[in-house]
Amino acid sequence: MPGMDLGIGDVAHRTGLTERTLRYYEELGLLSPTRDAGDRRRYDTATLDRLYRIRLLRELGTPVAEVDPDASDLPALTRRHLGDLDRRLGELARQRERVRAVEDRLLAGDPPGDDALLDLLAGLTGDEPGLTRRITLLTYRDIAAAHAWLVEVFGLASGELTRDEDGVARHGELYVGDGVLWLHGEHESARMASPLSTGGFVTASLAVHVDDVDAHHERSAAAGAEIAYPPVDQPYGYREYSARDLEGHYWSFQQPLTG
């Protein structure tokens, strides 16, 4: 059976990774896809094997700076992955058993006690009314340029980009970890302006948690971001660096300090 031979777009589509992430792994020397006659990246079976090892190490919590796919024993990695999945399944099974035990008591006409009810409550999510999703909105003069820049430089995950009949981008969406960022055009009556229109002053900024702040700083700096200050350990428990994007919005990228 012949091996795979995929382009970067195909790999991104089938794995859910962004093309920027795949190129970032190349910049770190973790991946080296071959090139065809048109200088396009090609991902063969060996390259996909390395990508799987990289992603598995990252899934298991290995900082990107410590990922070494060559030194990684694949059976050992899959065993660790299975162990992690088993741990999660075990917790779900324990929760299911608590619910089943309460059901048995209810069917027998024996209402559950306080301890049983507290155990069930501990396995449920919260129920605060009204707050269901967090979306951050930033104002830009050029939404399309901002959308592309934030993906390429800061590594945000690309989302929808909506254009009007003239082809001008009117709305953009990006994914930032567990949050969503909307890009909005300037709007005078709503007092929404890009820092380009305020002399560089900002009234809001974003703090984003990353798993390796030094690696993220190196990548952003190499891609041309204006670095306000490099990574430094802050007294409030984070290693952090800050940068400005192409229109002057202020971003901080943080990693919790340990020990």
N, C-alpha and C positions, 0 to 999 in steps of 0.2 A: 504494500500500500504506500503510495507516494506521500512525502511529508508536506506540511503546510508551506505556503508561500503567499503571505498576506502583506498588504500595504498598511501604513500606519493608521489610516482611516478605518480600515477593516478591523484592525486590532482594537482600536479605541471603541468602535461600535459594539464589538462582541464582548468586551471585558468591562465596559462602563468606565474605563479610565479616560482621562482627557489626553489629547495629543501632546499638550504641554507637559503632562506628567511623564509620558513616554520619552519625550525629548530631554526632560530633566534627568532621567535615569541615564541617558547617554552622556550628558554633561558630567555626571558623577563617575562615569566610567563603568557603570554597572551593566549596561547593555551596549551591544555593538552590532546592530542589524546590518546586513549587507546592503549594497546599493546596486540598482539595475543600471542599464545603459543611459537612462534619463536622470540618474543621480537620485532616484526615489528610494526610500527605505523599503527593504523587504524583510519580513519576519519569517524565518524558517523554523523548523522544529526545535533546533538547539536554542535559538533565541527565545522562543516561547517557553521552553523549559526554564531558562534563566529568569524570565519575567515571572513565571509562576513561583519560583523560589523567592524572588524579591518580594512579591506581594504577600506570600505566606509569612515571611519574616516580619513584614510590616504589620500584618494582621495580628501576629503574636506579640506585638509591642516592641519590636526591635527598632531603636532610633535609626533614621536613614543613614547617619554617619557610620553606624556599626554594621550595616547590612553587608554580608559577604556571601554571595551565592555560590562561589567556588568552594568555600569551606563548609557549606551547609549540607549535611547528610539528609537527603530527601525523605527516606523512611522515618528518620527521627523527627523531622519537621511535621510530617503528616501525623505521626503519633501525638505530637504536641497539639496539633490542630484538633485532632479527634478528642484529646483530653479536655481541651477548652470547650468544645461543643458538648461533650458529655457532662461537664460541670453545669452548663446552662440548661441542658435537658433534665439533669437531676433536680435542679431547683424547680423547674416547671412540674416535674413528676411529684415532688413533695407538695407543691401547692395544689396540684390536682387531687392528691390523696386527702388533703385537709378538706377540700370542697366535697369530695365523695363521702367522707365520714360525716360531715354535717348533713348531707342529703339523706344518708341512711338514718340518722337520728330523726330527721323531720318526717320521713316516711313511716317511722315506727312510733310517731306521736311523742317523741322525746326531744323537746326543744334544746338546741345547743347552749352550753354555758357561756359565761363571759369570756373565758380564756379562748374558747374555740372561735368566738366571733372576732376577738382581737386578732387572732392568727389570720382569719380571712381578710380582715381589713388591711393587715400588713402586706397582703399580696395584691391589693388593688391600687390602681393609680389614683391620683388626686382628682378632685372635682370642683375646682374653683370656677365659678361661672364667668363667662365673658372672655377670658383670656385663652385663646386657642392656638395662636400662632404669632411669631415675632417676625416682622419684616422691617428692615432698615431702608430708608430712602435717602439718597444723596442727589444733589442737583448738579448737572453738567451742561455746559454750552453745546458740546459735541458728544451726544450719547453714543454714537457708533464708535468713535475713536476711544472713548472711555471704556466701552465694553471690551474692545480688543486689547487695550493696554492692560486692564486689570486681569485679564486671562493670561496674557503673555508675561507680564512682569511680576505680579503678585501671586499668580497661580490659582486664581479663583476659577471655579467650574462654570463653564459657559451655559447660559440659559437663553430664554427667548429674546429676540431682538425684533421689535415691531417697527415697520416703516410706513409712511403715508404714501399717497399716490405718486408723489414726486420723488420717492425713494429716500426721503429724509427720516432718520431714526427718531421715533417719538417716545419709545419706551424700551428699556432693557432690563433683563433679569440675570442675576448671577447667584451662585450658591457659595456660601462662605461657611464651611463646616456644617453645623446644624442650623444655620440661619439662611435667610434669603435677602438679597440686596436688590432694590429697584433703583434704576437710574431714571431720573426725571429731568425734563428740560427746565430752563429758567422760566419763571412765571411771576411777573411784576405784581399783579394784584394779590397773589398769595405770599408775596415777599420771599420768594424762593430764588436764590441767586447762587451761581458758582463763585468760588473764591477768586476767579478771574475778574469778577465784577465788583469785588469788595476790597480790592487792594491786597489780596492774599489772606484776609481775615476769615476765620472759620467759626461757626457757632456750634458745630458738632464734630465728633471724630469717632472712629471705630477702634476698638481693641479686639484683636483676633488671637485666639489660642492656637499655637502650632506645636507639633511634636518635637521639632528641632529648630529652635530659634536661630542658632548660628548658621545652619545650612540655609534656612529661608532668607536670612540677611545676605549671605553670599550670592544667592541666586538673584534676589531683587536688585542688589547693587550691580551685578554683572549685566543685568537686563536694562540698566539705565535709570533706576529709581533714584530720586533725590533723598539721600539718607539724612535725617535730622540728627540722629546719634546712633552709634553702633550698639550691638548687644552689651548690656550691663546688668548686673544683679541689683535689683531694686530692694529697698528696705521693706516693701509691702509684699515680698514673697515671690516675685517673678523675675526671671531673666527676660529682658525686653529690649527691642530696638524700635525706632520710629522712623517713618518716611512719609514723603508727600507724593501724591499721585500726579498725573499729568496736568490737572487743573488746580492743584494745590490743597486738596483735602488731606487731612492729617490722619495717618494710620499708625497704630501701635501693634506690634506682633509680640506675643508673650508666651513663655513657657514656665510653668510652676517650678520653683526651686525645690529640691529634695534634700533631705538630711538636715 
